[in-house]
Structure formats: structure tokens, C-alpha cells
Amino acid sequence: MSKTALIIVDLQNDYFDGGKFPLVGTTAAAANAARLLDAARKRGDVVVHVRHESAEADAPFFAPGTEGAAINPAVAPAQGEPVVVKQAINAFQGTDLRALLDSHGVTDVTVAGAMSHMCIDAVTRAAVDFGYPATVIHDAVATRDLEFGGKTVPAADVHAAFMSALAFGYAAVSSTEDYLKGTA
């Protein structure tokens, strides 16, 4: 019998409008993540919140002890839900995330949060490499425009590229609606 963990990554205030590093679509992604969170709690799934905190006090965003580094209220941890604090892109690196999942008997993970091309990609690939089949909820993930070779790559294209890459060989990729209906 499988035991699922919902891992919500870096939905922190600095990524929202008015924050120090806003992403495209963070509010919509957080609303879908909140739906996933509610369903996971009702099912009794393991819920793990991941929060990035910079090592430098003067970091441009996610500075220690700031409101921007706090998890957004839309997906705030409930009493007793673990919060894994990381300082690397990969939430497994330098944290107890793997031990936490193993201690709860987790067999597979569902991932939501930010950013598509960084922390979501990294945690998903690492989870699968550690033996946890993964599902990424694409409309509960946000990212931002990137630049390469003097060209701006719109956030929607960045997101599509990373979701398609994960879906190609690493994870199931689903919408919130399909996942909650059990049709993912």
C-alpha cells in the first residue's frame, strides 16, 4: 500500500506580488497548492513544507528572519506539519527531507511550489533518484521569465519546457483538477 507525501516547495512571500522576487502566476499556483494541501490533510497524507532561507543576512530575497522568507498564508503549515529549511536548490541537499519521508513510510511524492526550472525540477529528480515515484502538479507551480543569449524566455515557455522534460522521463505531471479527481 502506498503512502503519499505532499511536498510544497518555496511558496514564500518574496515570490508573490509585492515581494522581493515575484514570479509569474504565484497566486494562482498557491491557490491550487492550497487545494492540494486541504485534500492531503483530509486523506491523512504526509505534508511537508519546504522553505528556502538564504545563508546571507543581506540576501536579495529569502533573507533570514524576514517576512519575505516566511511561507505564504495560503499554504501555511498546520500544527505538527514539518517544515524543512533549505539553503540549496535541491530540498534533499543538506536537509533531513529524505529521513523525514522514510520515517513516515512514504512511498511516493506529490510536488507543488516554486520555481519550475529550479527547486521543483531539482526536488522531483532527486526524489525519483531516491526511489520515490513523483507527481508534479503543473498548475500548482510557478516560475519567472528567464534570459539566455540575449533573448527573454517567457515564464510560460520556461514552465512548459521543464514540465515536459519531467513528464518525458522523471515524473507524472498532472493538473490539480485531474489529480484531485484521481484521474492523473
C-alpha positions in Angstrom: 0.0 0.0 0.0 1.4 3.4 -1.0 1.8 6.3 1.3 2.0 9.7 -0.3 3.7 12.9 0.8 2.7 16.3 -0.5 5.8 18.4 -0.7 5.1 22.2 -1.0 8.3 23.9 -2.0 9.2 27.6 -1.5 5.7 29.2 -1.7 7.2 32.1 0.3 6.1 35.7 0.4 9.1 37.1 -1.6 7.7 35.1 -4.6 4.3 36.9 -4.6 3.4 40.3 -5.9 4.9 42.9 -3.7 7.7 40.6 -2.7 11.4 41.0 -3.5 11.5 38.4 -6.3 7.9 37.9 -7.7 7.2 35.1 -10.1 4.6 34.9 -12.8 1.4 33.1 -11.6 2.4 32.6 -7.9 -1.1 33.5 -6.6 -2.8 31.0 -8.9 -0.2 28.3 -8.2 -0.6 28.9 -4.4 -4.4 28.6 -4.7 -4.1 25.2 -6.4 -1.4 24.2 -3.8 -3.9 25.1 -1.1 -6.5 22.8 -2.7 -3.9 20.0 -2.7 -3.0 20.8 0.9 -6.6 20.6 2.0 -7.1 17.3 0.2 -3.9 15.8 1.6 -4.8 16.7 5.1 -8.3 15.2 4.7 -6.7 11.9 3.3 -4.1 11.8 6.1 -1.2 12.1 3.6 2.1 13.3 5.0 2.5 17.0 4.3 6.0 18.6 4.2 6.6 22.3 3.7 10.0 23.4 2.3 11.2 26.9 2.9 14.3 28.4 1.4 16.4 30.6 3.7 19.5 32.4 2.4 22.7 32.0 4.3 23.4 35.7 4.0 21.5 38.2 6.1 21.7 40.8 3.2 20.4 38.3 0.6 18.3 39.9 -2.2 15.3 37.7 -1.2 14.6 35.0 1.4 16.8 36.7 3.9 16.8 35.1 7.3 14.1 36.3 9.7 12.3 38.4 7.1 8.6 38.4 6.2 9.6 37.6 2.6 11.2 34.4 3.7 8.0 33.2 5.5 5.7 30.7 4.0 2.7 32.4 2.4 -0.5 32.2 4.4 -2.3 30.5 1.5 -0.3 27.3 2.3 0.8 27.9 5.8 1.8 24.8 7.8 -0.7 23.4 10.3 0.3 22.4 13.8 2.7 19.5 13.6 3.4 19.6 9.9 7.1 19.6 9.3 9.0 22.5 7.7 12.2 21.6 6.1 14.5 24.7 5.8 17.0 24.5 3.0 19.8 26.7 1.6 20.3 24.8 -1.7 18.2 24.4 -4.8 17.6 20.7 -4.1 15.4 20.3 -1.0 17.2 17.0 -0.2 20.7 18.6 -0.1 21.8 19.3 3.4 18.4 18.7 5.0 16.6 15.8 6.7 13.9 15.6 4.0 14.8 12.0 3.0 14.9 10.8 6.6 11.6 12.6 7.3 9.9 10.8 4.3 11.4 7.5 5.3 10.4 7.9 8.9 6.8 8.3 7.8 6.9 5.3 5.4 6.4 7.5 2.4 6.5 5.6 -0.9 5.7 8.4 -3.4 5.6 12.1 -3.5 3.4 14.9 -5.0 5.2 18.2 -5.6 3.9 21.8 -5.9 5.5 25.2 -5.4 8.3 27.2 -7.0 10.3 27.6 -9.2 9.6 25.2 -12.1 13.1 25.4 -13.5 14.9 25.3 -10.2 13.7 23.8 -6.9 10.7 21.9 -8.4 12.9 20.3 -11.1 15.6 19.5 -8.5 13.4 18.1 -5.8 11.5 16.0 -8.3 14.5 14.5 -9.9 16.2 13.8 -6.6 13.0 12.2 -5.2 12.8 9.8 -8.1 16.5 9.1 -7.9 16.0 8.2 -4.2 13.2 5.8 -5.2 10.1 7.9 -4.6 7.8 7.9 -7.7 6.8 11.6 -8.2 3.8 13.5 -9.5 4.2 17.2 -10.2 1.1 19.3 -10.2 1.9 21.7 -13.0 -0.8 24.4 -12.3 0.4 24.5 -8.6 3.9 25.5 -9.7 5.1 29.0 -10.7 8.2 30.4 -12.3 9.5 33.5 -14.0 10.9 34.9 -17.3 14.5 33.9 -17.9 17.1 35.3 -20.3 19.5 33.4 -22.4 21.7 34.5 -25.3 20.1 38.0 -25.2 16.6 36.6 -25.5 13.9 36.7 -22.9 12.2 33.4 -22.5 8.6 33.9 -21.1 7.7 32.2 -17.9 5.0 30.1 -19.7 7.7 28.7 -22.0 10.1 28.1 -19.2 7.4 26.3 -17.3 6.3 24.2 -20.3 9.9 23.2 -21.1 10.5 22.0 -17.5 7.2 20.2 -17.1 7.6 18.5 -20.5 11.1 17.4 -19.5 9.9 16.0 -16.2 7.0 14.3 -17.9 9.3 12.8 -20.5 11.2 10.6 -18.1 11.0 11.5 -14.5 7.5 12.1 -13.2 3.8 12.1 -13.8 2.7 15.7 -14.5 -0.9 16.5 -13.7 -3.3 19.4 -13.3 -4.8 20.0 -9.8 -8.2 19.0 -11.1 -7.2 15.7 -12.5 -5.1 14.9 -9.5 -7.9 15.6 -7.1 -10.3 13.6 -9.2 -7.9 10.7 -9.2 -7.6 10.7 -13.0 -4.0 11.8 -13.1 
